[in-house]
């Protein structure tokens, strides 16, 4: 792990030390259990489900997150003044900008023509940090290296970041994220980026249809808390692109759509509508499980899909006709950051509760493997998957109580609040 050494914090009260010792808590005799979350639940929306002060105090976790500039946050707030979090806003902004730059470089709004340019726009060449500056480089026949709001990107051959920034987040006594406690670490290695920079930019076409980008983002469902920052990121990107002259001499058009979640067919209906609207690229979905239900329909239609939040390892080798990309890092990178955090906090036994979908099982498996590589034995780790639609999670919570680990990791979405309530009521949650 890079960056400053992480402080060992317990998951009790204000987390005032002792997490690395896993000692008994004063006179109570109760063991201090460290509780961790991941990007699917580490947001202020989780705290809204808890009315008792300190219910989440000290809970820590990881999420793909860059130390966003205040200017960028302020501009997002101009788009949506009600934003609570900025999770994946930068990744969504970059997904739109990369799509626009690829179309501009190819001189075409057809995805099959511009998709081969995407990877090469993220490494090598002349660095630029916004569409206007990158477009100038392209116009002069130069080679673009787009370093976006979410970081340097540096795509690997599979069309995904070779390295990424992660935020180490922590909940405070008021059950909201304590921004002052946020730390940033880098996982992965830019040296693993692709080496083929793709085709050379062609003379920019100034005729033909405009670039039309659709969004497939969670306005409803179990990831709806991610919708507002992602939508704001997409809208801000389109504003900036069009203020710089648009793509192929015309304003970029944005057609918005809801992804819902994997328990509905909302995404399928939205994709059908977007394809009928003639979109050239679709930004989304946020959920890996949802994307797996629509990726074939999108890519087989000759449309590019670029997700700001898919993290499942399945996409690294998926047969996508060269038309699927993501600005979010694969779970292998988040698992490394999460395992590093758990180990540096001094935990010797770890329980993992993960929802049974491609995101949950993939991140759980990679985290377990990284913990073993760090020195824990497989007997020191218990990993349990659960059905997010279950009526309750009593049996899973009871297994954690019986295992009595130093740390518990909850990998889930909105159902995480019910799991955490169960852990709290059994004395092994963040509330102590």
C-alpha positions as CSV (number, residue, x, y, z in Angstrom):
1,X,0.0,0.0,0.0
2,X,1.2,3.5,-0.8
3,X,0.6,6.6,1.1
4,X,0.8,7.3,4.8
5,X,0.6,4.5,7.3
6,X,-3.0,3.8,8.2
7,X,-4.0,4.3,11.8
8,X,-5.4,1.3,13.6
9,X,-9.0,2.2,14.6
10,X,-11.5,0.1,16.3
11,X,-15.1,-0.2,15.3
12,X,-16.4,0.9,18.6
13,X,-17.6,4.3,19.7
14,X,-15.2,6.9,18.3
15,X,-12.6,4.3,17.3
16,X,-10.0,5.8,19.7
17,X,-7.3,3.3,19.3
18,X,-6.7,-0.3,20.2
19,X,-7.9,-1.8,16.9
20,X,-4.5,-3.3,16.2
21,X,-4.4,-5.0,19.6
22,X,-7.9,-6.5,19.5
23,X,-8.0,-6.2,23.2
24,X,-11.0,-6.5,25.5
25,X,-12.9,-3.3,26.0
26,X,-12.2,-2.0,29.4
27,X,-14.4,-3.5,32.1
28,X,-17.0,-4.9,29.8
29,X,-14.8,-7.8,28.8
30,X,-16.2,-7.5,25.3
31,X,-13.8,-8.0,22.3
32,X,-13.4,-5.0,20.1
33,X,-14.5,-6.0,16.6
34,X,-13.4,-3.9,13.6
35,X,-16.2,-3.6,10.9
36,X,-15.4,-2.8,7.3
37,X,-17.5,-1.9,4.3
38,X,-16.8,-1.4,0.6
39,X,-18.0,0.8,-2.2
40,X,-21.5,-0.7,-2.3
41,X,-22.3,0.5,1.2
42,X,-19.7,3.1,2.2
43,X,-21.9,6.2,1.6
44,X,-23.9,8.6,3.7
45,X,-27.1,6.9,2.4
46,X,-26.2,4.0,4.7
47,X,-26.3,6.2,7.8
48,X,-29.8,7.4,6.9
49,X,-31.1,3.9,8.0
50,X,-29.8,4.4,11.6
51,X,-31.5,6.8,14.1
52,X,-29.3,6.0,17.1
53,X,-26.2,8.0,17.4
54,X,-23.0,6.1,17.0
55,X,-24.6,3.1,15.3
56,X,-21.9,3.2,12.6
57,X,-19.1,5.0,14.5
58,X,-15.7,3.8,13.5
59,X,-16.8,1.6,10.6
60,X,-14.2,1.9,7.9
61,X,-14.1,0.8,4.3
62,X,-12.7,1.3,0.8
63,X,-14.2,2.8,-2.3
64,X,-12.7,3.8,-5.7
65,X,-12.2,7.5,-5.0
66,X,-9.8,10.2,-6.0
67,X,-9.1,13.3,-3.9
68,X,-11.4,15.4,-6.0
69,X,-10.6,19.1,-6.2
70,X,-12.9,21.5,-4.5
71,X,-13.5,23.2,-7.9
72,X,-14.8,19.9,-9.3
73,X,-17.0,19.3,-6.3
74,X,-18.4,22.8,-6.6
75,X,-19.2,22.3,-10.2
76,X,-21.0,19.0,-9.5
77,X,-23.0,20.9,-6.8
78,X,-24.0,23.4,-9.4
79,X,-25.5,20.5,-11.4
80,X,-27.1,18.9,-8.4
81,X,-27.1,21.0,-5.2
82,X,-28.5,18.1,-3.2
83,X,-25.5,15.8,-3.6
84,X,-24.5,13.9,-0.4
85,X,-21.6,12.0,-1.8
86,X,-19.2,12.1,-4.8
87,X,-18.7,8.4,-5.2
88,X,-18.1,7.5,-8.9
89,X,-18.8,11.1,-10.0
90,X,-15.3,11.4,-11.3
91,X,-15.4,8.0,-13.0
92,X,-18.6,8.9,-14.8
93,X,-17.3,12.3,-15.9
94,X,-14.2,10.5,-17.3
95,X,-16.3,7.9,-19.1
96,X,-18.1,10.6,-21.0
97,X,-15.0,12.6,-21.8
98,X,-13.1,9.5,-23.0
99,X,-16.0,8.5,-25.2
100,X,-16.1,12.0,-26.7
101,X,-12.3,12.1,-27.2
102,X,-12.4,8.7,-28.9
103,X,-15.1,9.9,-31.3
104,X,-13.2,13.1,-32.0
105,X,-9.9,11.1,-32.7
106,X,-11.7,8.7,-35.0
107,X,-13.6,11.4,-36.8
108,X,-16.7,9.3,-36.4
109,X,-19.6,8.8,-34.1
110,X,-19.8,5.1,-34.8
111,X,-18.6,3.0,-31.8
112,X,-17.0,0.4,-34.0
113,X,-14.8,3.1,-35.4
114,X,-14.0,5.0,-32.2
115,X,-13.7,2.2,-29.6
116,X,-10.2,1.2,-30.8
117,X,-9.0,4.6,-29.7
118,X,-10.1,4.5,-26.1
119,X,-7.2,2.7,-24.5
120,X,-4.6,4.7,-26.2
121,X,-6.1,8.0,-25.0
122,X,-5.2,7.1,-21.3
123,X,-1.4,6.6,-21.5
124,X,1.7,7.8,-23.4
125,X,1.6,11.1,-25.3
126,X,1.0,14.5,-24.0
127,X,-0.9,14.8,-20.7
128,X,-4.1,16.8,-20.6
129,X,-6.8,17.0,-17.9
130,X,-9.9,18.2,-19.7
131,X,-11.7,17.8,-23.0
132,X,-10.8,21.2,-24.3
133,X,-7.0,20.7,-23.9
134,X,-7.1,17.2,-25.2
135,X,-9.1,18.2,-28.2
136,X,-6.5,20.8,-29.0
137,X,-3.8,18.2,-28.9
138,X,-5.8,16.0,-31.3
139,X,-6.5,18.9,-33.6
140,X,-2.7,19.5,-34.0
141,X,-2.1,15.8,-34.7
142,X,-0.7,15.0,-31.3
143,X,-1.0,12.0,-29.0
144,X,-3.3,12.4,-26.0
145,X,-2.8,11.1,-22.5
146,X,-6.0,11.9,-20.7
147,X,-5.5,12.2,-16.9
148,X,-9.1,12.6,-15.7
149,X,-11.0,13.6,-12.6
150,X,-10.7,10.0,-11.3
151,X,-6.9,9.9,-11.9
152,X,-4.5,8.9,-14.6
153,X,-6.6,5.9,-15.7
154,X,-3.8,4.2,-17.7
155,X,-6.0,1.5,-19.2
156,X,-4.8,-2.1,-19.6
157,X,-5.5,-4.1,-22.7
158,X,-8.9,-5.2,-21.3
159,X,-10.1,-1.5,-21.3
160,X,-9.9,-0.9,-17.5
161,X,-7.5,1.0,-15.2
162,X,-4.2,-0.6,-14.4
163,X,-4.0,1.4,-11.2
164,X,-6.5,3.4,-9.3
165,X,-7.0,5.6,-6.3
166,X,-9.1,4.4,-3.4
167,X,-10.5,6.3,-0.5
168,X,-10.3,4.9,3.0
169,X,-13.5,6.2,4.5
170,X,-14.8,6.2,8.1
171,X,-18.2,6.8,9.7
172,X,-18.4,9.3,12.6
173,X,-20.6,9.4,15.7
174,X,-23.4,11.0,13.6
175,X,-23.5,8.0,11.2
176,X,-22.2,10.1,8.4
177,X,-18.8,9.8,6.7
178,X,-16.1,11.8,8.5
179,X,-14.4,13.7,5.6
180,X,-11.5,14.7,7.9
181,X,-10.7,11.0,8.4
182,X,-10.6,10.1,4.7
183,X,-7.3,8.8,3.4
184,X,-6.2,8.0,-0.1
185,X,-4.1,5.1,-1.3
186,X,-3.1,3.8,-4.8
187,X,-3.6,0.2,-5.8
188,X,-2.2,-1.4,-8.9
189,X,0.7,-0.4,-11.2
190,X,0.7,1.9,-14.2
191,X,3.4,-0.4,-15.6
192,X,0.6,-2.9,-16.3
193,X,-1.1,-0.5,-18.8
194,X,-1.4,-1.5,-22.4
195,X,1.4,-0.7,-24.8
196,X,-0.6,-0.5,-28.0
197,X,-1.7,3.1,-28.4
198,X,-4.2,2.2,-31.1
199,X,-4.8,4.0,-34.4
200,X,-3.5,7.4,-35.2
201,X,-6.1,10.2,-35.1
202,X,-7.7,10.9,-38.4
203,X,-8.5,14.3,-39.8
204,X,-11.6,15.4,-37.9
205,X,-14.9,15.0,-39.7
206,X,-17.2,18.0,-39.5
207,X,-20.3,16.4,-41.0
208,X,-22.5,13.5,-40.2
209,X,-24.6,12.8,-37.1
210,X,-23.8,14.1,-33.6
211,X,-22.4,11.9,-30.9
212,X,-25.3,10.6,-28.8
213,X,-24.5,9.2,-25.3
214,X,-27.0,7.3,-23.3
215,X,-26.8,6.8,-19.5
216,X,-27.8,3.5,-17.7
217,X,-27.4,4.7,-14.1
218,X,-29.2,3.7,-10.9
219,X,-32.1,6.1,-10.4
220,X,-33.9,3.3,-8.5
221,X,-33.0,0.0,-6.9
222,X,-30.4,-1.0,-4.3
223,X,-27.7,1.3,-5.7
224,X,-29.9,4.3,-6.1
225,X,-27.6,6.2,-3.7
226,X,-24.9,6.1,-6.4
227,X,-27.2,7.6,-9.0
228,X,-27.1,11.3,-8.1
229,X,-23.2,11.7,-8.2
230,X,-23.0,9.6,-11.4
231,X,-25.7,11.6,-13.2
232,X,-24.1,14.8,-12.1
233,X,-20.8,13.7,-13.4
234,X,-22.3,12.8,-16.8
235,X,-24.1,16.0,-17.1
236,X,-21.1,18.1,-16.1
237,X,-19.0,16.3,-18.7
238,X,-21.4,17.0,-21.5
239,X,-21.6,20.7,-20.4
240,X,-17.8,20.9,-20.5
241,X,-17.5,19.1,-23.9
242,X,-20.2,21.3,-25.5
243,X,-18.7,24.4,-24.1
244,X,-15.4,23.5,-25.9
245,X,-17.2,23.1,-29.2
246,X,-18.7,19.6,-28.9
247,X,-17.6,16.6,-30.9
248,X,-17.3,16.4,-34.7
249,X,-18.5,20.0,-34.9
250,X,-21.8,19.4,-33.0
251,X,-23.0,19.4,-29.4
252,X,-23.0,16.0,-27.7
253,X,-26.5,14.8,-26.9
254,X,-27.3,13.0,-23.6
255,X,-30.2,10.6,-23.3
256,X,-30.8,9.6,-19.7
257,X,-31.9,6.2,-18.5
258,X,-32.5,4.2,-15.3
259,X,-30.6,0.9,-14.7
260,X,-32.7,-0.2,-11.7
261,X,-31.1,-3.3,-10.1
262,X,-30.6,-6.9,-10.8
263,X,-34.0,-7.8,-9.3
264,X,-35.9,-6.0,-12.1
265,X,-35.8,-5.8,-15.9
266,X,-35.5,-2.0,-15.8
267,X,-32.1,-2.1,-17.4
268,X,-33.2,-4.2,-20.3
269,X,-36.1,-1.9,-21.0
270,X,-33.8,1.1,-20.8
271,X,-31.2,-0.3,-23.1
272,X,-33.9,-1.1,-25.6
273,X,-35.1,2.5,-25.5
274,X,-31.6,3.9,-25.8
275,X,-30.7,1.7,-28.7
276,X,-33.9,2.8,-30.5
277,X,-32.9,6.4,-29.8
278,X,-29.7,5.8,-31.8
279,X,-27.2,6.2,-29.0
280,X,-23.5,5.6,-30.0
281,X,-22.4,4.7,-26.5
282,X,-24.0,3.9,-23.1
283,X,-22.4,5.0,-19.8
284,X,-23.3,2.4,-17.1
285,X,-24.4,0.4,-15.5
286,X,-23.2,0.9,-11.9
287,X,-24.0,-2.7,-10.8
288,X,-21.8,-5.4,-12.3
289,X,-24.8,-7.8,-12.1
290,X,-26.9,-5.4,-14.1
291,X,-24.3,-4.9,-16.7
292,X,-24.0,-8.6,-17.2
293,X,-27.7,-8.7,-18.2
294,X,-27.3,-6.1,-20.9
295,X,-23.7,-6.2,-22.2
296,X,-24.5,-8.6,-25.0
297,X,-27.4,-6.5,-26.2
298,X,-25.3,-3.4,-26.2
299,X,-22.1,-4.6,-27.7
300,X,-23.8,-6.9,-30.3
301,X,-25.7,-3.8,-31.5
302,X,-22.3,-2.2,-32.3
303,X,-22.7,0.3,-29.4
304,X,-20.0,1.0,-26.9
305,X,-20.6,0.4,-23.2
306,X,-18.4,2.2,-20.7
307,X,-19.2,1.7,-17.0
308,X,-18.1,4.1,-14.2
309,X,-18.6,1.6,-11.4
310,X,-18.5,-2.0,-12.6
311,X,-15.8,-3.8,-10.7
312,X,-16.4,-7.6,-11.2
313,X,-13.4,-9.5,-12.5
314,X,-15.7,-11.1,-15.1
315,X,-15.5,-8.1,-17.4
316,X,-11.7,-8.4,-17.8
317,X,-12.0,-11.4,-20.0
318,X,-15.6,-11.0,-21.3
319,X,-16.2,-11.4,-25.0
320,X,-17.4,-7.9,-25.7
321,X,-16.4,-7.4,-29.3
322,X,-13.9,-4.7,-28.2
323,X,-16.8,-2.5,-27.2
324,X,-16.8,-2.7,-23.3
325,X,-14.7,-0.4,-21.1
326,X,-14.8,0.8,-17.5
327,X,-13.3,3.7,-15.7
328,X,-13.8,1.9,-12.4
329,X,-10.9,-0.4,-11.3
330,X,-11.5,-4.2,-11.2
331,X,-12.1,-5.9,-7.9
332,X,-8.5,-7.2,-7.8
333,X,-7.4,-3.7,-7.1
334,X,-10.0,-2.9,-4.4
335,X,-9.4,-6.2,-2.8
336,X,-5.7,-5.4,-2.4
337,X,-6.5,-2.0,-0.8
338,X,-9.1,-3.6,1.5
339,X,-6.9,-6.4,2.6
340,X,-4.0,-4.0,3.3
341,X,-6.3,-2.0,5.5
342,X,-7.5,-5.0,7.4
343,X,-3.9,-6.3,8.0
344,X,-2.5,-2.9,8.9
345,X,-5.3,-2.6,11.5
346,X,-3.8,-5.7,13.2
347,X,-6.6,-8.2,12.6
348,X,-5.7,-11.8,12.8
349,X,-9.1,-13.4,12.1
350,X,-11.6,-12.1,9.5
351,X,-15.2,-12.8,8.7
352,X,-16.6,-11.8,5.3
353,X,-20.3,-11.3,4.6
354,X,-20.9,-10.9,0.8
355,X,-24.0,-10.6,-1.3
356,X,-24.3,-13.4,-3.8
357,X,-23.8,-11.6,-7.1
358,X,-20.7,-11.1,-9.3
359,X,-19.6,-8.0,-7.4
360,X,-20.0,-9.5,-3.9
361,X,-18.5,-13.0,-4.6
362,X,-15.7,-11.6,-6.7
363,X,-14.6,-9.0,-4.2
364,X,-14.9,-11.5,-1.3
365,X,-12.8,-14.1,-3.1
366,X,-10.1,-11.6,-4.0
367,X,-10.0,-10.1,-0.5
368,X,-9.7,-13.6,1.0
369,X,-6.8,-14.4,-1.4
370,X,-5.0,-11.2,-0.5
371,X,-5.4,-11.8,3.2
372,X,-3.9,-15.3,2.8
373,X,-1.0,-13.8,0.8
374,X,-0.5,-11.3,3.6
375,X,0.0,-14.1,6.1
376,X,-3.4,-15.2,7.5
377,X,-4.3,-18.9,7.1
378,X,-7.5,-19.9,5.4
379,X,-8.7,-21.2,8.8
380,X,-8.4,-17.6,10.1
381,X,-11.1,-16.5,7.5
382,X,-14.7,-17.3,7.2
383,X,-16.5,-16.1,4.0
384,X,-20.3,-16.3,3.8
385,X,-22.5,-15.3,0.9
386,X,-26.1,-14.3,1.3
387,X,-29.1,-13.6,-0.7
388,X,-29.8,-9.9,-0.7
389,X,-33.5,-10.5,-1.1
390,X,-33.7,-12.7,2.0
391,X,-36.3,-11.9,4.6
392,X,-33.6,-11.6,7.2
393,X,-29.9,-12.4,7.8
394,X,-30.1,-13.9,11.2
395,X,-28.3,-17.1,10.3
396,X,-25.4,-15.3,8.7
397,X,-25.0,-12.9,11.7
398,X,-25.1,-15.9,14.1
399,X,-22.3,-17.5,12.1
400,X,-20.2,-14.4,12.7
401,X,-21.0,-14.3,16.4
402,X,-19.9,-17.9,16.7
403,X,-16.7,-17.4,14.7
404,X,-15.9,-14.4,16.9
405,X,-13.4,-12.7,14.5
406,X,-11.3,-9.7,15.0
407,X,-12.8,-8.1,11.9
408,X,-16.0,-8.4,9.9
409,X,-16.3,-7.2,6.3
410,X,-19.7,-6.5,4.9
411,X,-19.8,-6.4,1.1
412,X,-23.3,-5.4,0.0
413,X,-25.7,-2.7,-1.1
414,X,-28.7,-1.2,0.7
415,X,-29.4,-4.4,2.6
416,X,-26.1,-3.8,4.5
417,X,-28.0,-1.7,7.0
418,X,-30.1,-4.7,8.1
419,X,-27.0,-6.8,8.4
420,X,-25.2,-4.2,10.5
421,X,-28.2,-3.8,12.7
422,X,-28.0,-7.5,13.3
423,X,-24.3,-7.3,14.1
424,X,-25.0,-4.4,16.5
425,X,-27.7,-6.2,18.3
426,X,-25.4,-9.2,18.8
427,X,-22.5,-7.0,20.1
428,X,-20.2,-7.5,17.0
429,X,-21.2,-4.5,15.0
430,X,-19.7,-1.0,14.7
431,X,-21.9,0.2,17.7
432,X,-20.3,-0.8,21.0
